[in-house]
Amino acid sequence: MKSIDWPTDERIDRIGRDRTTEDTGHYDEQREEHKQQTKPVSPYANKYDRTIIGKYGSGKCVVDVYRVLNAFPTGSPEIDHSVKKLLAAGKRGAKDELQDLKEAIQSIEARIDYLLETQA
């Protein structure tokens, strides 16, 4: 497994001082590596499938948002809907990122309203 090249203390200080990450080379490398790691491993993969790398050297597997939600059950359709929007905001082809984020917020607000109504 490749070790992570963390930013130097000097670079962290510069970012803190200048409030900028103009020197994005480090992050660009990480993004490119992530793209390579998350390419579909199956010819049957669709736009909802994602390849994830397992912990402890357990290899790669393909998941979709519903398998992730099964692994982390919320018990709330509103929260499930918002998680689905957040995990692929603007990347599903139907709506742009801003619209998906707004709809995720609306779903969370709907859950909050429900909890306030039922706890009264």
C-alpha positions in Angstrom: 0.0 0.0 0.0 1.3 3.4 -1.0 2.2 5.7 1.9 0.5 9.1 2.0 2.8 12.1 1.3 1.5 14.6 3.9 2.1 18.3 3.4 5.3 19.7 5.0 5.1 21.9 8.1 6.3 24.8 5.9 3.4 24.3 3.5 0.8 24.0 6.3 2.2 27.2 7.9 1.9 29.0 4.5 -1.7 27.8 4.0 -2.5 29.1 7.6 -0.8 32.4 7.0 -2.0 33.1 3.5 -5.4 31.4 3.8 -4.8 29.9 0.3 -4.1 26.5 -1.1 -2.7 27.9 -4.4 -0.1 25.1 -4.4 -2.6 22.4 -5.1 -0.1 19.9 -6.6 -0.3 17.6 -3.6 -4.1 17.5 -3.7 -4.2 17.0 -7.5 -2.0 13.9 -7.1 -4.3 12.5 -4.5 -7.4 13.2 -6.7 -5.8 11.5 -9.7 -4.8 8.5 -7.5 -8.4 8.3 -6.2 -9.8 8.4 -9.7 -7.7 5.4 -10.6 -8.7 3.5 -7.5 -12.4 4.1 -8.0 -12.8 3.1 -11.6 -15.5 0.4 -12.1 -14.1 -3.2 -11.8 -17.1 -4.7 -13.6 -18.5 -4.3 -17.1 -21.9 -4.2 -15.4 -21.1 -1.2 -13.3 -23.4 1.8 -13.7 -23.1 5.5 -12.7 -24.2 4.7 -9.1 -21.5 2.0 -8.5 -18.3 3.0 -6.8 -15.2 0.9 -6.2 -13.9 1.2 -2.6 -10.7 0.0 -1.1 -11.2 -2.2 1.9 -9.4 -1.7 5.2 -6.5 -3.9 6.3 -5.5 -4.9 2.8 -8.8 -6.7 2.2 -8.9 -5.6 -1.5 -11.5 -3.7 -3.6 -15.2 -4.1 -3.9 -18.0 -2.4 -5.8 -20.8 -0.7 -3.7 -23.7 1.6 -4.4 -25.4 4.1 -2.1 -27.9 1.5 -1.0 -25.3 -0.9 0.3 -23.6 2.0 2.1 -27.0 2.9 3.7 -27.5 -0.8 4.7 -24.1 -0.7 6.4 -25.0 2.5 8.2 -28.7 2.4 8.8 -30.3 5.7 9.7 -33.8 4.6 10.3 -35.0 7.7 8.4 -36.0 7.9 4.7 -35.3 11.7 4.8 -31.7 11.2 6.0 -31.2 8.3 3.6 -32.3 10.6 0.8 -30.0 13.4 1.9 -27.0 11.0 2.1 -27.7 9.7 -1.4 -27.7 13.3 -2.6 -24.5 14.2 -0.8 -22.5 11.2 -1.8 -22.8 12.0 -5.5 -23.8 15.7 -5.6 -23.9 16.8 -9.2 -22.4 13.6 -10.5 -25.5 11.5 -11.4 -26.3 13.5 -14.6 -29.8 14.6 -13.6 -29.0 17.7 -11.5 -26.1 20.0 -10.8 -24.2 20.0 -7.5 -25.9 23.1 -6.1 -29.4 21.6 -6.7 -28.4 18.3 -5.1 -27.0 20.1 -2.1 -30.2 22.2 -1.7 -32.3 19.0 -1.9 -30.1 17.3 0.7 -30.7 20.3 3.0 -34.5 20.1 2.4 -34.5 16.4 3.3 -32.6 17.1 6.5 -34.9 19.9 7.4 -37.9 17.6 6.8 -36.4 15.1 9.3 -35.9 17.9 11.8 -39.5 19.0 11.4 -40.7 15.4 11.9 -38.6 15.0 15.1 -39.9 18.3 16.5 -43.5 17.3 15.7 -43.2 13.9 17.3 -41.3 15.0 20.4 -43.8 17.7 21.3 
